[in-house]
Each structure stands twice: as C-alpha cells, then as structure tokens.
Amino acid sequence: MAANEKEMRIKIIKDGPYRVTGGVPLLEQVIVTDDAGHTRELIDIKEYPQREAYILCRCGSSENKPFCDGTHRKIGFNGSETASRKPYLEKAEAFEGPDLKLTDAYELCDHSRFCQRSGGIRNLIQKSDDPEARQTAIEEAMICPSGRLVLWDKKTGKPFEKEFEPSIVLVHDKQKGCEGPLWVRGGVPIESADGSMYESRNRVTLCRCGKSENKPYCDGSHWMNSQQKLEFRKKWGLE
C-alpha cells in the first residue's frame, strides 16, 4: 500500500471521479419521512466491505455505481470545481432567537429538506425559549447533511454537532425517487484537483450526479430542475 493511502482523504480527479484512500467506511442510507411527508432522519440500509482505497463515480453515468468505470472519459465530463473556497463562517448569515443562533450558508444546500418540519428551523429558533421548539430546531440542524445549517447555543457559544466517525454515505432519496449526494461525515479531508484542500467540516455533501453548478458540492441538481434552482437562488440572493 502506498504511503498516501494510509491517510483518510477524498481526492478529486480533474474531470474524473473521487479517489478515496485511508480505509474510509462506505455506507448507504435512505431518507425517512414522517406522516406529514417531512424528511426526518436517515437510516442504514447497507455497509460496504472495508477497503483501503476505492474510486467513486462523480459524473453520474457509471454503469458500476457507486464506483467509477471510466465513463467520464467517454462522455467528456466537465468536473470543474466552482464552489467558493471561503470558510463556512465567512459565507454564512446569522439568525438569532432567544436561546439559539443559526448560521446558514445558502449555497451549500443539498435540498434534503430536513429543516422544514414543524414550520421550519427559522420559525423554531424564534421560539427557542420553548423546550419543544428548541429540541426540534437542534434535531433539524444536526441532521442537515450538507452542513448548510449550524445551530449554536447562545449561552455557551458552542455548536450542536453529532460526533460522526469519518465515513461516506450514499444517500437514497425515496421521496424524490432518485439517488442523493455523497454525505461526507466526520471531517474527512477533501483535496481539490489542483492540490489545495477544502475546509474540513463535520458534515458536507458532494455531487455524484455530475449536474451540480457548485461542484464539488451538491446543489440539489439530482432532483431539482433549472427553474426550481433559479427560484431558490433568487430567494436567497445567490444570483
């Protein structure tokens, strides 16, 4: 085994796949909805055998998903990385309630819709002096796969975060009838095709359909059409 394969890392190959090294666990999870149709949690459906290194499809066209089979070369996949390199807190806007503060980096949204339950997370933080509203807001923020949303305790100044072990999750979105993003958990380092490093975070979602306009991150293109994406961008001032 090569020395660089001992360290957990996701390396983005120029106009190609993700090369994963260091024995990062690979799992599949499905989004679960409640009786009202709101996305609520993710549950395990499969865990792949442990491998020191593997190559994951990024163009969305492999016939051996989730693994790369070289199709990106045949279709002329353009995997250009267009996402901002600013740290999360420089991109995020802050919203405050009685007990909680929410930071929100709109451009990272993967549209998994975990923040919409019980009137939505912004409504909930405005009522965060109510124990039930506070707990629901915390649950919604911590399950946000993309890390777009981070909730902070105003008394301690600390964020609410699950302690994820380093891993990659293949998300299945049954409600939208499609495959979701790659959910990278636990601060697995992500290296750009140019050799620079992205900010290490506990939760990020990477595109695996090849359609995102914010590569390498997911922007919901696996289920959103161009009009839906335009409306989202206008709503949050991303145009």
NUMIMAR-952439 format. One record per residue: residue in one letter; x, z, y of N, C-alpha, C, O in turn. Coordinates in steps of 0.001 Angstrom, whole numbers, plus 500000, padded with zeros to 6 digits. Each point is the difference from the previous one (the first is absolute). Layout:
BEGIN
['a', [X, Z, Y], [X, Z, Y], [X, Z, Y], [X, Z, Y]]
...
***
This chain:
BEGIN
['m', [500839, 500000, 498806], [499161, 500000, 501194], [500874, 500000, 501244], [500953, 500773, 500098]]
['a', [498719, 498353, 500858], [500772, 499937, 501238], [499824, 501278, 500792], [498978, 500678, 499898]]
['a', [502040, 499643, 500899], [499978, 501257, 500750], [498806, 500078, 500931], [499406, 501068, 500149]]
['n', [500218, 497790, 500500], [498908, 500048, 500959], [498633, 500146, 499337], [499007, 500225, 500692]]
['e', [500918, 499652, 497976], [498746, 500184, 499301], [499721, 501468, 499698], [498922, 500333, 499506]]
['k', [502029, 500547, 500784], [499790, 501414, 499753], [499175, 500650, 501104], [499416, 501065, 499797]]
['e', [500534, 498304, 501359], [499275, 500553, 501139], [498633, 499351, 500111], [499879, 498776, 499944]]
['m', [499088, 502048, 500215], [498665, 499448, 500186], [499952, 499169, 501278], [500397, 500459, 501071]]
['r', [499111, 498315, 498797], [499931, 499116, 501161], [499100, 498814, 499701], [499924, 499524, 498867]]
['i', [499396, 500009, 502176], [499268, 498739, 499950], [500729, 499035, 500921], [500071, 500227, 501208]]
['k', [500461, 498717, 498241], [500716, 498989, 500765], [499112, 498771, 500129], [499563, 499430, 499000]]
['i', [500171, 500163, 502250], [499207, 498798, 500245], [500922, 498785, 499924], [500988, 499909, 500728]]
['i', [498677, 499176, 498393], [500774, 498772, 499860], [499449, 498955, 500958], [498785, 499810, 500067]]
['k', [502083, 499510, 500675], [499557, 499008, 500981], [499095, 498953, 499340], [500403, 499324, 499054]]
['d', [498379, 500557, 501456], [499002, 499054, 499488], [499803, 500138, 498493], [499658, 499042, 499307]]
['g', [500566, 502178, 500209], [499863, 500259, 498572], [499362, 501349, 499737], [499263, 500514, 500841]]
['p', [501011, 500061, 498006], [499320, 501209, 499541], [500612, 501290, 500545], [500893, 499985, 500846]]
['y', [498592, 501126, 498636], [500585, 501316, 500222], [500855, 500340, 498785], [499529, 499934, 498865]]
['r', [501713, 500426, 501376], [500861, 500450, 498899], [500055, 501520, 500046], [500476, 500578, 500977]]
['v', [499041, 500064, 497976], [499892, 501458, 499949], [501077, 500539, 499066], [500106, 499567, 498852]]
['t', [500687, 501374, 501637], [501069, 500575, 499197], [499930, 501525, 500032], [499330, 500598, 500842]]
['g', [501382, 500007, 498216], [500084, 501459, 499970], [498947, 500667, 499153], [499816, 501214, 500091]]
['g', [499481, 498019, 499081], [499021, 500622, 499112], [498755, 500505, 500693], [499452, 501026, 499597]]
['v', [500079, 498281, 501443], [498788, 500431, 500716], [498785, 499849, 499080], [499746, 498899, 499512]]
['p', [499497, 502171, 500240], [498808, 499889, 499155], [499001, 498999, 500570], [499801, 499929, 501212]]
['l', [499572, 499298, 497898], [499012, 498994, 500388], [498682, 500315, 499312], [499936, 500120, 498777]]
['l', [499011, 500014, 502030], [498684, 500366, 499481], [498936, 499043, 500530], [500240, 499228, 500928]]
['e', [498573, 500842, 498455], [498829, 499321, 500531], [498930, 501041, 500267], [499781, 500900, 499188]]
['q', [499549, 498974, 501961], [498900, 500889, 500337], [498839, 499179, 500541], [500196, 498916, 500549]]
['v', [498601, 501607, 499293], [498808, 499330, 500496], [499333, 500879, 501056], [499948, 501223, 499868]]
['i', [499544, 498133, 501178], [499285, 500709, 501053], [498617, 500403, 499484], [499271, 499181, 499440]]
['v', [500381, 502088, 500756], [498711, 500535, 499566], [499126, 500238, 501228], [500463, 500533, 501008]]
['t', [498270, 499068, 498897], [499065, 500203, 501106], [498987, 501090, 499642], [499757, 500293, 498829]]
['d', [499658, 500299, 502224], [498967, 501018, 499770], [498619, 499341, 499967], [499897, 498775, 500053]]
['d', [499059, 502020, 499860], [498636, 499475, 499888], [499574, 499220, 501230], [499126, 499136, 499923]]
['a', [501489, 501168, 501212], [499675, 499295, 501238], [500808, 498715, 500168], [499812, 499268, 500971]]
['g', [501087, 500460, 498081], [500808, 498784, 500070], [501295, 500147, 500764], [500700, 499010, 500215]]
['h', [499646, 502218, 500209], [501245, 500231, 500724], [501151, 500189, 499014], [499854, 500686, 498989]]
['t', [501282, 498704, 501311], [501173, 500211, 499154], [500414, 501460, 500107], [500021, 500575, 501088]]
['r', [500310, 500017, 497767], [500181, 501455, 499949], [501368, 500415, 499467], [500631, 500907, 500541]]
['e', [499824, 498431, 498402], [501264, 500380, 499394], [500536, 498851, 499159], [499334, 498981, 499819]]
['l', [501874, 501199, 499674], [500600, 499055, 499070], [500280, 500731, 498705], [500493, 501127, 500015]]
['i', [499194, 498236, 498851], [500247, 500632, 498713], [500894, 499104, 499139], [499937, 498774, 500083]]
['d', [500886, 501857, 499099], [500923, 499266, 499130], [499239, 499218, 498939], [499034, 500493, 499417]]
['i', [501425, 498264, 500339], [499467, 499240, 498876], [501119, 499485, 499085], [499740, 499591, 498868]]
['k', [501506, 500432, 501626], [501104, 499520, 499166], [501321, 500466, 500570], [500166, 500099, 501216]]
['e', [500771, 500187, 497899], [501381, 500267, 500401], [500911, 499108, 499168], [499927, 499993, 498771]]
['y', [500929, 499256, 501910], [500893, 499079, 499310], [501174, 500761, 499382], [500389, 501053, 500505]]
['p', [500173, 498423, 498417], [501199, 500621, 499429], [501115, 500068, 501037], [500179, 499072, 500787]]
['q', [500561, 502018, 499212], [501072, 500198, 500972], [501067, 498922, 499860], [500472, 499724, 498897]]
['r', [499908, 499666, 502229], [501056, 498993, 500022], [500913, 500286, 501178], [499537, 500392, 501071]]
['e', [501752, 499413, 498732], [500954, 500237, 501087], [499841, 498991, 501123], [500198, 500337, 501167]]
['a', [499447, 498434, 498498], [499854, 498964, 501029], [498914, 499024, 499569], [499839, 499711, 498814]]
['y', [499426, 499790, 502162], [498985, 498981, 499733], [499717, 499234, 501295], [500336, 500452, 501095]]
['i', [499044, 498388, 498753], [499733, 499105, 501128], [498495, 499819, 500138], [499342, 499536, 499069]]
['l', [500103, 500830, 502095], [498562, 499919, 500227], [499648, 498780, 500858], [500685, 499688, 500974]]
['c', [498243, 499641, 498645], [499526, 498832, 500740], [499614, 500375, 501418], [499366, 501028, 500235]]
['r', [501031, 498116, 500717], [499625, 500207, 501407], [499179, 498829, 500535], [499345, 500131, 501034]]
['c', [500681, 498736, 498284], [499293, 498815, 500496], [498538, 499967, 499566], [499198, 499266, 500579]]
['g', [500451, 501519, 498409], [498627, 500048, 499520], [499643, 498940, 498987], [498848, 499932, 499570]]
['s', [502109, 499230, 500028], [499682, 498872, 499132], [500646, 500053, 498627], [499843, 499064, 499216]]
['s', [500869, 501992, 500475], [500625, 500118, 498684], [498940, 500008, 498900], [498918, 500561, 500174]]
['e', [501397, 498820, 498711], [499107, 500051, 498849], [500367, 501155, 499079], [499448, 500132, 498908]]
['n', [501480, 500698, 501535], [500430, 501160, 499218], [499894, 501265, 500846], [500827, 500905, 499892]]
['k', [498125, 499144, 500966], [499840, 501156, 500880], [499951, 501293, 499184], [499458, 500006, 498894]]
['p', [501098, 501084, 501631], [500526, 500138, 501362], [501425, 499500, 500178], [500569, 500119, 501085]]
['f', [500011, 499323, 497856], [501403, 499612, 500053], [500154, 498558, 500484], [499107, 499169, 499837]]
['c', [502033, 500568, 500752], [500322, 498672, 500512], [500343, 499061, 498848], [500669, 500395, 499045]]
['d', [498863, 498344, 501054], [500363, 498991, 499000], [500651, 498768, 500642], [500135, 498953, 499367]]
['g', [500267, 501196, 501910], [500674, 498905, 500690], [499085, 499032, 500709], [500475, 499023, 500579]]
['t', [498208, 501221, 499394], [499057, 499069, 500621], [500219, 499866, 501502], [499682, 498960, 500578]]
['h', [500859, 502078, 500065], [500215, 499926, 501452], [500858, 498804, 500382], [499826, 499431, 501077]]
['r', [501091, 500185, 498055], [500850, 498841, 500283], [499222, 498696, 499889], [500225, 499071, 500776]]
['k', [498862, 500857, 498265], [499214, 498781, 499791], [499014, 499747, 501136], [499734, 498852, 500353]]
['i', [499726, 502221, 500216], [498964, 499835, 501027], [500560, 500064, 501416], [499256, 499846, 500968]]
['g', [502042, 500378, 499161], [500605, 500084, 501325], [499517, 501196, 500799], [499695, 499886, 501187]]
['f', [500238, 501253, 498157], [499501, 501227, 500634], [500816, 500374, 501226], [501230, 500031, 499956]]
['n', [498074, 500254, 501139], [500633, 500489, 501229], [499791, 501509, 500063], [498904, 500471, 500304]]
['g', [502145, 500273, 499409], [499898, 501457, 499975], [500599, 500665, 501223], [500432, 501151, 499934]]
['s', [499598, 498136, 501185], [500621, 500528, 501219], [499430, 501363, 500368], [498784, 500193, 499996]]
['e', [502087, 500738, 500319], [499606, 501360, 500372], [499731, 500049, 501500], [500897, 499769, 500811]]
['t', [497873, 500532, 499542], [499577, 499974, 501403], [499620, 501374, 500537], [499707, 500132, 501189]]
['a', [500290, 500890, 497968], [499576, 501334, 500427], [500967, 500594, 501012], [501204, 499748, 499957]]
['s', [498248, 501039, 500948], [500815, 500729, 500968], [500919, 500985, 499298], [499624, 500608, 498997]]
['r', [501563, 499544, 501524], [500952, 500961, 499430], [499979, 501340, 500741], [500792, 500888, 499685]]
['k', [498320, 499268, 501289], [499927, 501268, 500710], [499593, 501117, 499042], [499191, 499764, 499103]]
['p', [501347, 501441, 501061], [499562, 501134, 499177], [498501, 500251, 500166], [499411, 499681, 501033]]
['y', [499999, 500887, 497948], [498560, 500244, 499997], [499511, 500687, 501270], [499048, 499533, 500624]]
['l', [501582, 501555, 499762], [499497, 500771, 501131], [500113, 499260, 501327], [499302, 500335, 500957]]
['e', [501561, 498673, 499107], [500072, 499183, 501218], [498862, 498991, 500058], [499616, 499564, 501085]]
['k', [499843, 500063, 497766], [498910, 499030, 499947], [498629, 500664, 500072], [499030, 499381, 500435]]
['a', [500890, 501876, 499140], [498708, 500653, 499806], [499415, 500542, 501299], [500725, 500450, 500886]]
['e', [497959, 499497, 499207], [499261, 500675, 501069], [499509, 501341, 499464], [499773, 500156, 498800]]
['a', [500067, 500804, 502101], [499594, 501344, 499594], [498586, 500302, 500493], [499623, 499641, 501116]]
['f', [499608, 501026, 498031], [498644, 500433, 500320], [499884, 501460, 499595], [500412, 500377, 498903]]
['e', [499026, 500447, 501980], [499970, 501440, 499739], [498594, 500550, 499934], [499109, 499585, 500741]]
['g', [500712, 501370, 498345], [498782, 500780, 499900], [500349, 501464, 500182], [501131, 500317, 500370]]
['p', [497929, 500586, 499381], [500253, 501428, 500210], [501194, 500539, 499204], [500820, 500740, 500543]]
['d', [499283, 498893, 498172], [501036, 500559, 499132], [500976, 498965, 499460], [501069, 500356, 499503]]
['l', [498571, 498358, 500590], [500791, 498953, 499372], [500385, 498904, 500987], [499273, 499717, 500953]]
['k', [501882, 499676, 498799], [500424, 498822, 500750], [500199, 498854, 499022], [500591, 500176, 498934]]
['l', [498916, 498660, 501429], [500142, 498811, 499171], [500943, 499017, 500674], [499840, 499691, 501181]]
['t', [501151, 499812, 498068], [500805, 498877, 500482], [499616, 498779, 499185], [499797, 500080, 498788]]
['d', [500105, 498780, 501903], [499412, 498813, 499401], [500786, 498769, 500447], [500021, 499655, 501182]]
['a', [500625, 499689, 497853], [500701, 498736, 500262], [499157, 498876, 499414], [500113, 499683, 498816]]
['y', [499039, 499714, 502018], [498985, 499056, 499545], [500575, 498856, 499169], [499398, 499575, 499013]]
['e', [501768, 499932, 501394], [500560, 498798, 499364], [500363, 500205, 498536], [500212, 499025, 499279]]
['l', [499866, 502236, 500263], [500364, 500273, 498610], [498800, 500020, 499054], [500171, 500154, 498791]]
['c', [498621, 499693, 501744], [498792, 500165, 499193], [499955, 498998, 498847], [500189, 498799, 500196]]
['d', [499559, 501713, 498603], [499850, 499130, 498824], [498533, 499830, 499616], [499687, 499342, 499007]]
['h', [499411, 501253, 501782], [498554, 499835, 499831], [499501, 500466, 498641], [499171, 499354, 499359]]
['s', [501364, 501794, 500221], [499490, 500630, 498787], [498782, 500871, 500278], [499299, 500406, 499073]]
['r', [500444, 499888, 502221], [498714, 500564, 500451], [499784, 501465, 499630], [498857, 500445, 499892]]
['f', [502226, 500311, 499913], [499849, 501408, 499650], [499614, 500867, 501195], [499622, 501158, 499824]]
['c', [500466, 498301, 501379], [499781, 500805, 501207], [498567, 499931, 500511], [499719, 500507, 501086]]
['q', [499358, 498876, 498160], [498658, 499746, 500525], [498946, 500990, 499532], [498879, 500003, 500507]]
['r', [501470, 500826, 498541], [499022, 500943, 499452], [499589, 501041, 501033], [500802, 500387, 500850]]
['s', [497942, 500066, 499075], [499460, 501081, 500858], [500119, 499680, 501482], [500306, 500871, 500813]]
['g', [499449, 497874, 499526], [500020, 499616, 501410], [501333, 499544, 500526], [500103, 499604, 501161]]
['g', [500925, 500441, 498010], [501314, 499511, 500428], [500907, 501098, 500493], [499538, 501032, 500487]]
['i', [501763, 498743, 499385], [500971, 501060, 500263], [500050, 500400, 501471], [500255, 501166, 500303]]
['r', [499510, 497900, 500622], [500032, 500383, 501418], [498859, 500948, 500342], [500178, 500956, 500755]]
['n', [498659, 498773, 498686], [498868, 500890, 500195], [500292, 501375, 499398], [499649, 501028, 500578]]
['l', [500990, 498977, 498271], [500279, 501262, 499317], [501004, 500866, 500745], [499843, 501220, 500050]]
['i', [501205, 498159, 500540], [500979, 500840, 500698], [499418, 500607, 501272], [500467, 501043, 500458]]
['q', [498518, 498314, 500113], [499349, 500594, 501171], [499209, 501254, 499627], [499659, 500815, 500857]]
['k', [500059, 499323, 497852], [499283, 501180, 499496], [500907, 500840, 499105], [499524, 500711, 499115]]
['s', [501773, 499204, 501118], [500949, 500622, 499070], [500029, 501520, 500064], [500719, 500633, 499226]]
['d', [498507, 499970, 501689], [499838, 501456, 499960], [498936, 500399, 498983], [499793, 501185, 499740]]
['d', [499526, 497806, 499681], [499065, 500238, 498905], [500756, 499821, 498677], [500584, 498941, 499773]]
['p', [499417, 502071, 499351], [500820, 499944, 498771], [499728, 498776, 499132], [500937, 499413, 499459]]
['e', [497809, 500195, 500400], [499678, 498860, 499138], [500527, 498693, 500598], [500589, 499181, 499295]]
['a', [499196, 500633, 501999], [500490, 498794, 500670], [501521, 499950, 499968], [500589, 498940, 499786]]
['r', [500037, 502201, 500424], [501461, 500078, 499975], [500542, 499591, 498623], [500944, 499214, 499913]]
['q', [498462, 501314, 499022], [500483, 499710, 498658], [499808, 498530, 499641], [500871, 499394, 499376]]
['t', [497993, 500031, 501015], [499750, 498588, 499711], [500995, 499119, 500743], [500505, 499026, 499442]]
['a', [499779, 501314, 501821], [500975, 499232, 500772], [501376, 500043, 499345], [500689, 498982, 499929]]
['i', [499709, 502189, 499596], [501298, 500152, 499333], [500046, 499147, 498740], [500995, 499321, 499747]]
['e', [497941, 500708, 499466], [499935, 499196, 498778], [500135, 498517, 500317], [500735, 499281, 499323]]
['e', [498560, 500264, 501702], [500024, 498578, 500346], [501380, 499562, 500464], [500476, 498934, 499609]]
['a', [500160, 501864, 501209], [501319, 499623, 500520], [501039, 499974, 498888], [500819, 499083, 499947]]
['m', [499162, 501890, 499179], [501040, 500094, 498966], [499892, 498897, 498946], [500993, 499661, 499356]]
['i', [497798, 499773, 500463], [499836, 498953, 498995], [500210, 498616, 500606], [500054, 499018, 499259]]
['c', [500065, 500873, 502053], [500227, 498697, 500650], [501281, 499384, 499432], [501093, 500452, 500341]]
['p', [498800, 498519, 498794], [501195, 499512, 499302], [501079, 499451, 500924], [501192, 500172, 499746]]
['s', [498385, 499170, 501324], [500957, 499303, 500861], [500798, 500919, 500904], [501010, 499592, 500572]]
['g', [498532, 501670, 499560], [500644, 500888, 500961], [499644, 499678, 501429], [500624, 500517, 500927]]
['r', [498363, 498620, 499272], [499529, 499730, 501366], [499584, 501303, 500673], [500291, 500218, 501176]]
['l', [499032, 500641, 498079], [499466, 501256, 500522], [500831, 501179, 499527], [500283, 500142, 498811]]
['v', [500105, 500701, 502138], [500653, 501271, 499671], [499298, 501087, 500797], [499827, 499884, 501213]]
['l', [499775, 501162, 498100], [499301, 501105, 500638], [500941, 501187, 500136], [500755, 500322, 499084]]
['w', [499185, 500329, 502091], [500919, 501086, 500320], [499226, 501276, 500308], [498952, 499961, 500646]]
['d', [501567, 501154, 498893], [499450, 501316, 500325], [500512, 500392, 501384], [501207, 500153, 500190]]
['k', [497901, 500009, 500763], [500420, 500289, 501379], [500645, 501379, 500127], [500774, 500240, 500926]]
['k', [498913, 500655, 498160], [500576, 501344, 500084], [501448, 500025, 499524], [500840, 500687, 500580]]
['t', [499443, 498568, 498372], [501356, 500011, 499429], [500836, 498797, 500410], [501228, 500032, 499926]]
['g', [498092, 498896, 500511], [500721, 498766, 500342], [500431, 499203, 498794], [500747, 499032, 500138]]
['k', [498797, 501354, 498666], [500421, 499323, 498774], [498925, 499028, 499517], [498809, 500242, 500195]]
['p', [501615, 498645, 499167], [499025, 499046, 499475], [499452, 500456, 498651], [500645, 500760, 499277]]
['f', [498175, 498772, 500403], [499428, 500221, 498677], [500427, 498828, 499119], [499587, 498865, 500240]]
['e', [501230, 501395, 498750], [500496, 498958, 499114], [500023, 500502, 498559], [500380, 501141, 499736]]
['k', [499210, 498000, 499340], [500182, 500306, 498585], [501467, 499802, 499638], [500679, 499146, 500569]]
['e', [499793, 501634, 498497], [501384, 499858, 499553], [500048, 499004, 498847], [499968, 500377, 498828]]
['f', [500109, 498354, 501528], [500048, 498954, 498990], [501399, 499882, 499410], [500997, 500052, 500720]]
['e', [499064, 499789, 497978], [501251, 499613, 499367], [500237, 498524, 500319], [499039, 499236, 500082]]
['p', [502220, 500342, 500100], [500263, 498586, 500265], [499376, 499122, 498916], [500238, 500207, 498811]]
['s', [498968, 498819, 501606], [499293, 499143, 499052], [499384, 498819, 500735], [499896, 499997, 501227]]
['i', [499695, 498992, 497994], [499286, 498839, 500526], [498698, 499880, 499226], [499982, 500065, 498771]]
['v', [498923, 499760, 501971], [498683, 499877, 499382], [499431, 498616, 500301], [499962, 499568, 501151]]
['l', [499594, 499743, 497792], [499259, 498748, 500141], [498536, 500382, 500197], [499367, 500529, 499086]]
['v', [500094, 499205, 502101], [498645, 500435, 500333], [498989, 498931, 499592], [500178, 498817, 500287]]
['h', [498750, 501623, 499034], [498876, 499133, 499665], [498816, 500401, 500887], [499620, 501171, 500038]]
['d', [499806, 497868, 500665], [498862, 500256, 500886], [498749, 499389, 499372], [499641, 498862, 500302]]
['k', [499698, 501899, 498825], [498832, 499483, 499292], [498848, 499715, 500960], [499230, 499064, 499784]]
['q', [500649, 501733, 501270], [498900, 499804, 500944], [500088, 498631, 500666], [498979, 499348, 500223]]
['k', [502239, 500215, 500095], [500188, 498690, 500625], [500286, 498910, 498964], [500106, 498824, 500348]]
['g', [500019, 501561, 498398], [500203, 499035, 498935], [501338, 499296, 500048], [500087, 498802, 499735]]
['c', [500960, 501942, 500604], [501326, 499380, 500109], [501090, 501024, 499730], [499740, 501195, 499853]]
['e', [501485, 498302, 500086], [501161, 500866, 499881], [500421, 500451, 501389], [500043, 499195, 500931]]
['g', [500264, 502074, 499212], [500448, 500532, 501275], [501511, 499915, 500134], [500649, 499240, 499281]]
['p', [499910, 501534, 501632], [501436, 499930, 500285], [500852, 500764, 498999], [499496, 500586, 499042]]
['l', [501804, 499392, 501204], [500934, 500897, 499322], [500066, 501274, 500831], [500403, 499974, 501163]]
['w', [499202, 501130, 498236], [500046, 501286, 500694], [501320, 500682, 499633], [500203, 500429, 498864]]
['v', [500678, 499657, 502118], [501327, 500590, 499790], [499948, 501448, 500472], [499685, 500271, 501159]]
['r', [500622, 500649, 497945], [499833, 501425, 500283], [501324, 500752, 499891], [500921, 499590, 499293]]
['g', [499138, 501512, 501425], [501116, 500922, 499835], [501300, 499576, 500645], [501068, 500458, 499594]]
['g', [498863, 498669, 501412], [501198, 499663, 500771], [500981, 499083, 499306], [501196, 500060, 500287]]
['v', [498337, 499082, 498800], [500902, 499031, 499370], [500577, 499095, 501090], [499230, 499390, 500741]]
['p', [502091, 500501, 499383], [500600, 499166, 501054], [499619, 498531, 499824], [499949, 499487, 498882]]
['i', [499786, 499851, 502237], [499647, 498578, 499996], [501018, 499257, 500849], [500165, 500285, 501186]]
['e', [500510, 498763, 498195], [501057, 499234, 500670], [499506, 498596, 500318], [499481, 499302, 499129]]
['s', [500685, 500294, 502121], [499624, 498667, 500442], [500886, 498941, 499360], [501070, 500305, 499473]]
['a', [498476, 498451, 500579], [500811, 498890, 499514], [501291, 499863, 500789], [500981, 499449, 499501]]
['d', [499023, 501059, 501753], [501211, 499901, 500822], [500947, 501178, 499803], [501039, 500079, 500655]]
['g', [498604, 500842, 498439], [500870, 501129, 499685], [499721, 501263, 500777], [500554, 501050, 499676]]
['s', [498599, 498884, 501345], [499648, 501205, 500759], [498933, 500784, 499245], [499358, 499475, 499089]]
['m', [500461, 501779, 501295], [499069, 500876, 499296], [498764, 500273, 500847], [500095, 500214, 501208]]
['y', [498764, 499776, 498151], [498769, 500424, 500657], [499950, 501526, 500043], [500665, 500677, 499216]]
['e', [498547, 499844, 501699], [499826, 501450, 500094], [499479, 500536, 498670], [499033, 499477, 499445]]
['s', [501609, 501557, 500056], [499585, 500606, 498743], [498800, 500909, 500250], [500052, 500891, 500848]]
['r', [498854, 498875, 498400], [498778, 500774, 500207], [499383, 500386, 498660], [500289, 499396, 498968]]
['n', [498867, 501609, 501069], [499357, 500505, 498798], [498959, 499037, 499455], [499744, 499973, 498796]]
['r', [499646, 499224, 502100], [498932, 499084, 499610], [500148, 498691, 500767], [499995, 500002, 501231]]
['v', [500137, 498888, 498063], [499935, 498670, 500616], [499356, 499056, 498985], [500021, 500258, 498796]]
['t', [499408, 498647, 501707], [499448, 498982, 499109], [500653, 498661, 500301], [500047, 499561, 501150]]
['l', [500451, 499800, 497811], [500662, 498708, 500114], [499081, 498892, 499492], [499239, 500190, 499051]]
['c', [500847, 498657, 501597], [499204, 498835, 499609], [500456, 499476, 498646], [501197, 499904, 499727]]
['r', [497823, 499755, 499423], [500338, 499314, 498746], [499122, 498775, 499765], [500035, 499406, 498922]]
['c', [499164, 500208, 502100], [499199, 498775, 499886], [500679, 498827, 500699], [499616, 498848, 499800]]
['g', [501406, 501451, 501030], [500720, 498954, 500709], [499367, 499557, 501299], [500547, 499138, 500688]]
['k', [498294, 501442, 499672], [499242, 499507, 501158], [500127, 500854, 501253], [499566, 499581, 501073]]
['s', [501016, 501602, 498815], [500071, 500898, 501150], [500712, 499351, 501178], [500965, 499254, 499836]]
['e', [498530, 501050, 501357], [500640, 499544, 501226], [500886, 501096, 500586], [500485, 499882, 501126]]
['n', [499721, 501178, 498106], [500835, 501120, 500442], [500981, 500374, 498887], [500244, 501179, 499742]]
['k', [500313, 497800, 499605], [500919, 500240, 498888], [501194, 500829, 500440], [500481, 499838, 501122]]
['p', [500012, 501057, 498006], [499619, 500131, 498593], [498752, 500834, 499762], [499561, 500148, 498859]]
['y', [499854, 500406, 502222], [498870, 500899, 499819], [498705, 499235, 499752], [499850, 498852, 500420]]
['c', [499228, 501794, 498901], [498668, 499460, 499754], [499176, 500076, 501287], [500090, 500975, 500746]]
['d', [499104, 497982, 499508], [499098, 500033, 501154], [498552, 499742, 499594], [499170, 499653, 500840]]
['g', [500528, 500516, 497882], [498638, 499807, 499520], [499657, 498568, 499644], [498846, 499698, 499695]]
['s', [502139, 499411, 500338], [499722, 498589, 499738], [499567, 499729, 498566], [499495, 498916, 499705]]
['h', [500693, 502047, 499400], [499563, 499805, 498616], [498486, 499915, 499895], [499484, 499466, 499018]]
['w', [499773, 501062, 502000], [498550, 499846, 499969], [499405, 499565, 501328], [498867, 499519, 500019]]
['m', [501838, 500626, 501083], [499448, 499640, 501307], [500231, 498523, 500301], [501060, 499454, 499694]]
['n', [497939, 499905, 500910], [500202, 498624, 500451], [500553, 500000, 501418], [500142, 501060, 500609]]
['s', [500169, 497769, 499917], [500657, 499912, 501307], [499134, 500568, 501109], [500525, 500610, 500930]]
['q', [498153, 499205, 498998], [499117, 500524, 501033], [499958, 501520, 499975], [500006, 500640, 501052]]
['q', [499951, 499939, 497761], [500001, 501461, 499886], [501295, 500599, 500538], [499978, 501034, 500668]]
['k', [501140, 498323, 499046], [501284, 500488, 500511], [500066, 499886, 501510], [500530, 500888, 500668]]
['l', [498931, 498015, 499883], [499997, 499819, 501451], [499171, 501082, 500679], [500404, 500549, 501026]]
['e', [498440, 499754, 498401], [499139, 501044, 500575], [500688, 501359, 499966], [499892, 500778, 500948]]
['f', [500818, 499511, 497954], [500733, 501261, 499902], [501093, 500066, 501067], [500152, 501022, 500670]]
['r', [500601, 497907, 499488], [501088, 499982, 500967], [499482, 500163, 501430], [500627, 500669, 500822]]
['k', [498246, 498725, 499461], [499423, 500144, 501340], [499503, 501432, 500229], [500173, 500562, 501082]]
['k', [499213, 500013, 497894], [499477, 501364, 500111], [501105, 500989, 500370], [499780, 500901, 500810]]
['w', [501405, 498936, 498601], [501068, 500956, 500180], [501103, 499510, 500964], [501080, 500587, 500065]]
['g', [498637, 498352, 500664], [500933, 499542, 501028], [501303, 499452, 499473], [501051, 500181, 500614]]
['l', [498886, 499138, 498232], [501216, 499470, 499384], [500245, 498543, 500379], [501011, 499419, 499606]]
['e', [498081, 499996, 501145], [500191, 498609, 500423], [500921, 499924, 501197], [500278, 498909, 500498]]
***
